[in-house]
C-alpha cells in the first residue's frame, strides 16, 4: 500500500471514529473532525511530541481553537497513545468521562489548554509562541538551542470572525513569531449556512497586512498539505495555511452540508460512508492494526526526541544555560525582598513596587499592560522589553492579552501577569473565566478600582465588576486596603498554584492601616480593630476600610462598641470554616458591609450593605464618595 493510500486509510479511520463518537453520544460536531482528518494525518508526521511525557518542555504545542472538534481531538490522543481507550471514546460527552464535549486542560491527557469559546485558541497559540520566544531568548545561544519547537493551531471560520483572533494575530505579526503555524480549516460553512451570509473579507490580505506569511493548499491533498507545513516551518514570520476543505468530508450525502456541523450524521449515512471507503459498515469504533501501528509510532519517536534533548542539555557548551533553566523552573520565593511602606499611597503604586520586587527575585516573572503601564504602575524597571526582557507591550488588546497570558502561564515555568483598568476587565472576561475553570495561575492587575477614578466618569468607574468576579468559582479577587495588606495578598496568591488572582487597586491614596497585618491575607479577612463586647461589625475592602475605621471612631465617641473587619479577599474569606468567620464577624452583632460597588454578595455576611445602587458620575473622587453616601455621616445615619 503506497504512502498516500496508507494516509487515506488513517484519515478515514479518524473520520469514522469521530462520526461514531457523535452518533453514540447523540450530540456533538462531526463536520469539522471529518473535514480536518487529512490534515491531522499529515500533521502527525510533523508534530514533535511525547505521549509518554505530555509536559516535555521542548515539545511542539498543538492547539485546537475550534474546541467543538473534540471527535478529532480525542481520536488523535487515543491513536497517538496518550492514555485514552476505546471505552473513553464510547463515553464521549458523558458524565465523568475523560472525553467531555470541549477539551479541558488537566482533564484529558495531552490537551494543552482549554478552548471552547471560538477565537480563544488562536490567542492561546500566540501565547505559547510568545512564551517559547521568551524562553529561547533566555536559554538559546549561537551554538546551542534549548528551546526550538513549533506551535500549531487548528482553527476555523468562526475563530477568525471573533475579534480576539484579530487582536492576537496582530500581536503575533508584530513580534514576528516565526514558529507559529495557524492551519485554517476553510470549509466556508457555519451553523447558519454558508459563510457568504456573514463574511466576505480577503483572509490572505488580512494576514499579509498583519505581517504573516500566507500559504494555501487543498486540505484533502496529502502532498499539498505536507508541502505547506514543511514550508511554514522554515518561514521567518508567523504562517497561516489556508486549507480549503469540505465539511464532513467522506460523510456521504451530508458532505459539505451545514447540517453536519453540530448534529449526528445518522447511522444509515455513516454506514453508507464507511462502505464507500472500503470499511466494514457493521463495525463501530474500529481501528485496524496497521493504522494503529502507524499512529503509535508517536510514542517511540517522541520518547527518543525528548531523551536526545535531555542529553543535549548535559553537553551544552555554555553550562550557564542549564543554570538559567534551573532558575526559571525552580523560583525561590524566599529571595523576594518585600517592600515596606511608611505613608499613604495608592495601592496601584504599592502594587507596582511589589511587582518589581517579585521580578527582581524571580526570573520567570513577566507581564505587561494593555497600553496602560504608566497608569497601572506595572513597568518592570530596567528589565527590558520582550522577548529578551520581561515587559510585554500588548497594545490596546485586552481580550487577546488575557488569552495570551493564560497560555504563557501554562507553557511551563513562567509566572505571568496582565494589566488594565478594572472597568476594562469586561473586554477580557471570557479569558478570565477560562483561567478560573482551568486553574491557571494568571495574575490579573486591575487598577482604578471604583468611583475613586473621579473625573473620567461612569464609563470608567467599575460598579458591578467586583460582584461579577467574586461570583466566578476558583477566582480570587484581592482588593487591598494599603501597601502592607497588598504585600500579604501577594504572598498568599503566589502560593495558589491552581487559581488565578486579580489585584484590584486604587487610583487615590489610601492611609496606612493602624495595626500590623502580617499574615492577614492568608484567610481572606481578619479583625482589624475591635472593642470588647462590640454590638456592631463593620466589614469593608480596599479604600472603604479607612472609612470603616472613621465610622468606628465616631460610634465609639457615642459609646457604641464596634469591630472592624478588613476583607482583602472576599472569595478566600467565605471558604473559611464557620468557626473562624464567626470569630471575626460575631453573629450576635449588627453586621454592616461598606463598599463603593454593587456589593450584593455581601448579604451573605451582612445585615445591611452600603454600596452603589447606580452608576457613578464625573467629578473629583472626594465629591463622588460624598454624593454616593460613602461618608461617616451617611453611614451613621444608615446604621441608626
ZAKEKOL-261505 format. One record per residue (C-alpha): residue in one letter; y negated, x negated, z. Coordinates in steps of 0.05 Angstrom, whole numbers, plus 5000, padded with zeros to 4 digits. Example, Ala and Ser with C-alpha at 12.3 -4.5 7.8 and 13.67 -1.06 7.14 Angstrom:
REM ZAKEKOL-261505
a509047545156s502147275143
***
This chain:
REM ZAKEKOL-261505
x500050005000x493349704979x487749565027x483650175007x489750615007x491050405079x483850515096x484351215067x490351365110x486751115171x480651525155x484652155143x488252045210x481452045245x479452665206x485453075227x485352825299x478253075304x479853735269x485853835315x481753695377x476454205359x481754715339x485654635404x479254705445x476855275402x469954955405x466554325381x463953985319x468953785265x464053675208x460653015229x467052665252x470552835186x464552615145x463951955183x471351765183x471051305123x465050935153x468750895220x474650545189x470450005156x466049935217x472449805257x473549185214x466648915232x465949115304x466748545355x469148865420x474648805471x478449435493x481449015550x474448885578x469349415556x463949055596x464348385560x457148165555x457047905484x460648495452x457648895396x454649545422x456450185385x452150795400x453751495375x446951815373x450052455347x453652565412x456653215388x461252805342x466052685400x472052835357x470552185322x468651805385x474951975425x479451875365x476751175357x477250995430x484451255431x486250875368x482850235390x486550235456x481250405508x486050785552x485551485524x492151835509x494252385462x494152845522x486852675533x485352865462x489153515471x484753655533x478353575493x472553955525x476854205582x475354185657x476153485688x478553175624x476752475601x474152775536x468153215552x464053565498x459052995494x460352265510x458852045581x457951335604x462351165664x466851765650x470451545587x472250805579x468450475522x462650965518x456450515520x451351045540x450851795550x448052135489x447352865473x440153065461x439052845389x435052215378x436551925447x441951475419x437351175366x432550965421x438350725464x440850285408x433849985402x434149865477x440849495472x438049075415x431748915455x435848725516x440148265474x433947925445x431147815515x437847535539x438247095477x431246825489x433246615559x440146335542x440546105470x438645425443x438345075376x445444835386x448845405423x448346165423x450746515485x448447205460x449247345386x452248035379x450148635337x448149335357x450649905313x448350625317x451251225280x446051775272x444952405230x439452815200x437853145267x436952475302x431852255251x428052905256x426952825331x420452485349x423751985396x427151655337x420451545303x417651215365x423850785375x424550555303x417250365302x418449915362x424649625330x421049445266x415149145304x419848705345x424048505284x430648685316x434948375263x441448515300x440349265299x444249655245x442950405240x448150775199x445051435176x450151985162x446052315107x450152945095x443853375086x446653925130x444254215196x446454825236x441955285197x443955035128x441254515080x436154015106x431754245048x429754815094x426154355142x425153645118x423053325053x420452635071x422851995038x427151665091x427251005053x419750955050x419051165123x423550595147x420550085100x413650255127x416350125197x418749435179x426149575166x430749355111x433749965076x440649975043x444050565011x451350704995x456551234982x459151385052x466151515025x466850884984x470250365028x467949764987x460750014984x460650125059x463549435072x458349115027x452649475061x454949285132x456148565110x449148525081x445948855142x448948325187x445247785150x438448135145x432347875182x429848565200x433049175232x437049525178x438450255163x444250415118x443251085086x450451315076x450751915031x456452335057x459553025055x460153405119x467353585137x469953115082x477153285068x476353965101x478554385042x474254995028x469554835086x467954135059x460454095050x459054745087x454354815146x459555275177x463654645193x458254355237x459654695303x465955115298x473455015288x475754995216x481655455228x489055295228x490055505156x484355075130x486854475170x493954565145x491754605073x487353995081x493053585112x497653775055x492453585004x492052885035x499652805038x500052925113x505253365146x501654025156x506354215213x504353625257x498253625301x495253025338x499752565297x498651825283x503551425241x505750755268x502650345213x495850675225x496350555300x498249835289x492049715246x487350025296x490549705357x489249015327x482549105362x485848925428x488348235408x482348095364x477448285419x481147915474x481247285432x473847345416x472047415490x476446825510x473246395457x466346605483x468246435554x470945755531x464445615495x460545725559x464445165591x462844685535x455544835523x451444215511x446044485558x449144655624x442644995648x444545575602x450345715649x445745655709x440846145677x446346635661x448846605733x441846735759x441047335713x447747625733x447047495807x439947655830x438447435901x434247965936x433247505996x428647075953x423447635947x417147465986x414648156001x407148236003x403448466065x397148886066x391148886113x386349406084x386050076050x388350055977x391150495922x398650495921x398350335847x395249675868x400149525924x405849715877x403249225825x403448665877x410548865896x412748855823x410248155816x413647925880x420248205855x419447895786x417947205815x424447225854x429047585804x429447305732x432847945709x426948395728x422648605670x418949205641x412649495613x408050075606x406250585552x399650225538x397250325609x398949675645x391749555668x391650255699x398850265722x397949565750x404649355720x402848695687x407548135710x402447585716x403846935680x410747175659x409547215584x410747725530x417548005509x422347745483x421147065514x417247355571x418147955615x412248405597x414448925546x408949275506x411749955489x405450245460x403850975469x411051195462x413251475529x419751815506x422351205468x420150755525x424451115576x430451175530x429950445511x429350245584x435650655601x439550225552x436449575577x438849775647x445949895621x446149275578x448848845634x445048425684x437948685673x433749095721x428049425682x422149875697x417750315654x410950585669x405851125651x401351635684x405252145725x402852725682x405752395620x412652395651x413053055613x413952645550x419952265576x423452795618x429652815573x430852065584x429552115659x434752675662x439852245625x438351665673x439852125732x446052435700x448851755681x446951385744x442350865712x438250415758x431850505719x425350425758x420050925735x412850745754x408351355752x401151275775x395251745781x399552205823x395452835839x388653175834x386352505861x385852295788x379052625792x374352685733x379652675678x381153385698x387153855698x390353575634x391352925671x392853185741x400253285755x401453915795x408654135784x411553455770x413853255840x417653915846x420653815777x423453135791x425553285862x429853835832x433553325790x440153115822x441252365834x433852215821x429651925877x422152045877x418351565922x411151745940x408851205989x403151326037x400850606040x402649896018x407649776074x411350426061x411250225987x414849576005x420049936046x421250425989x422649855941x427449515990x431550155991x431150305917x433449615896x440049735931x441150425900x445350155842x447550825813x440951205814x434151185781x427951165826x420851375810x414851075846x409251585845x402851215863x395651395877x389451215838x384951275900x385150815961x389551026019x388650776090x393950356123x398550756168x397350646243x404450436261x409849976236x414250276182x419549736175x426050066153x422550746150x424550896078x431950806089x432851546106x427151816063x423052076121x421151866192x417052056252x410351706242x406551976302x409052416358x407052776421x411952956475x413153696473x409953786405x409454506382x407254356311x410453886260x406253656201x410053376140x406953016082x407852476030x403151985997x395652096004x396652716047x399852326104x393052056123x390352766122x396153006167x394252466218x387052706218x389453426229x393753176287x387552856319x383653506312x389253916342x390153416398x382853506416x384254246424x390254106469x395754226417x401353726414x403453516344x408653096308x407152786240x412952636194x411952196133x416852346077x416251796024x422652045990x424052785998x430552725957x433452206004x430952556066x434553216052x441052836042x441052616115x445352926169x442453546202x442153196269x437452666241x433053176206x432653596270x430752976310x424852856263x422953576248x424153946314x427054636297x423054986353x416354736327x411855066275x413154676212x407654566161x408054146097x401853876064x401953615992x396953625935x402253905888x406054555876x410654375934x415554955930x421354515951x418154406019x420055116040x427054826051x424054486112x417454826127x414955506151x408455406114x406654986053x399454786039x399754595966x396854735897x397155445870x393055295808x391554725761x386354225782x379254115756x374553575733x370553265790x370652665837x377052645877x373852785945x370653425919x377253655889x381053555953x375853965990x375654505936x383254605937x383854636012x386053926029x381253846087x382053836162x378054486170x382154876119x388854636147x386754806218x384855496194x391455586158x395455366218x391855856263
***
